[in-house]
Amino acid sequence: MNTTYNQSRVQNAWSIWSVIALIICIAIPLIVGAISAFLTKDAMVTFNAMNKPPLAPPSWLFPIAWTIIYVLMGIASFLIYQSSSEEKYMGQIIYIVQLIFNFAWSIIFFNLGAYGFSCVWLAILLIMVIALIMNTAQYSIPAMVMLIPYAVWCCFAMYLNIGVAIMN
């Protein structure tokens, strides 16, 4: 009976550490996004004043969409972290690098107003997101699926970015 109790405690401790790891993995992209938003705090005022291409969503949609995407990214990074595959190490590297590119894009676009350069930056980010999707497909289909909305949103952001670059 004592052995069963100890095994149960170990399983519960592991599940507690898993929950903590999941919370950290979700918090990281949310914090990165929050810092980026803070550094570009007048971004939506700037965006609303720009000439935009057709299908440009209202400014209130961006924080909602990014919050959902960041949570999905966090869950995907947790699944990558939990994987026993050797391929996960490359996935972790790609994830960190793409998160840095994600952070910097809004600063390049909004603070620097470098619309052409931000298109190139976003293209590199999109390539990294696709590489991450391809990497995770090897060992975690759920992680791969959670990253697809991110890739789709980056494609839409590319459309908007190119439109803004041409029209402004």
N, C-alpha and C positions, 0 to 999 in steps of 0.2 A: 504494500500500500504506500509506503514511503517513496519507493521508486517511481510509482505512478504520479504521486504528488510532485516530485522533483521534475519529472518529464513535462508535466503540465505547466509548471512554473517556467521552464526553459522555453516552451512553445509560446506561452503568454509574453515572456520577455522579448522573444524574437518578433512577435507581432507588434509589440509596442515600438521596437526599434524600426520596424518596417513602416509603421504609421508616421513616426518622426521623420524617417528618410523621405517618405512621400510628401509630407508637409514642406520639408526643406526644398525638395525638387520642384514643387509647385511655387513656393515662395521666390525662388531665384529669378525666374523670368518675370514674375509680377513686380519684383523690386527693380529689376533692370528696366522694365517698362515704365515704372513710376519715376525713376530717376531721369530717364529720357524725357518723359512728359514734363517733369519739373524744369528741366533745362530748356525745354521748348514751350514754356507755359503760354505764350501768345500764339501758338501754332494754329489753333482753330480760327482765331481772328485773321491771321495771315491767309489761311486756306480759304476762308469765306470771301476775302477780298480779291482772290485770284480769278482769272478766267479759267474755267474748268471744262473738260470734255463732257460730252453727254454721258449719262449714267453715274455721274459723280454723286455719291450719297450725301445726305445731310451730315453736318459735322458731329452731331450727337451720336451717330452710329459708330464712329471710329473707336472711342473708348470701350464701348460694349463689345465690338468685334475683337479688339486686341485683348481684352480681358479673357474672353472665351478661348482665343488662340493661345494665350500665355498659359492658361490652366491646362489645356490639352498638351502643350509643349512640356509642361512640368510633369504631367503624368507619363508622357512618352519617355522623358529623361529618366524617370523612376524605373520604368520597365527596362530601359537600356542598362541602368545601374544594376538591377536585379538579375539580369541575364548571366548565364554561366558561359556564354559563347566568347571565344577569343576575339571575335569581330566587334564586340561591344567597345573595346578600347578605341578603335578608329571612330566608332559612333560617338563616343564621349568627346573626342577631340573635335570632330566636325560640329557637334552640338555647341561646344564652348565658342568656337570660332564664329559660327553663324550667329550666336547670341551677341557677340561683340559687333559684328556687322549690322545686326538688327538695331542695336543701341545707337550706333553712329549714324545710321541713315537719316533719322529725323533731324539730327543736328546739322548734317550736310544739307538737307533739303530746306528746313525751316530757318535755322539760324544763319547759315551761310548763303542761302538762296541759290545754291549751285545746282540748278535743276538738271542740267545735262550730266554733270558728274554724278549726281544722285541716281540717275538712270543706270549708269555703269555700275555703281555701287550696289544698287538693287538687283541688277542682273547677276552679279557675283553672289549676292545673298541667295537668290533663287536657285542658282546652281548648287550652292551648299545645301540648301533645304532638300533639293532633289537627291543629292548624294547621300544625305542623311536618311531619306526615305528608302533609297536603294540599299543602304547599309542595314537598316533595321529590318528590311524584308527578309534578310538572311536568318534572323533569329527571333524576331518579335513582330508578328503580324499586327497585334493590337497597337504597338507603338507606331508602326508604319501607318496604320489607318488614322491614328490621332494626329499625325503630321500632315496628312493630305489637305485638311482645311487651311493650314498655314501656307502650303505651296499655292493653293488656289487664291488665297488672299494676296500673296506676293505677286501673282500674275495680274490680279486686278489692280494692285498698287502700281505695278509697272505700267499698265494702261493709263492710269491716272497721272503718273509721273511723266510719262512721255507727252501726254496731252497738255499738262501744265508747262512743260519745257517748250513745247511748240507754241502755245497760246500766250505765253507771258514773256 
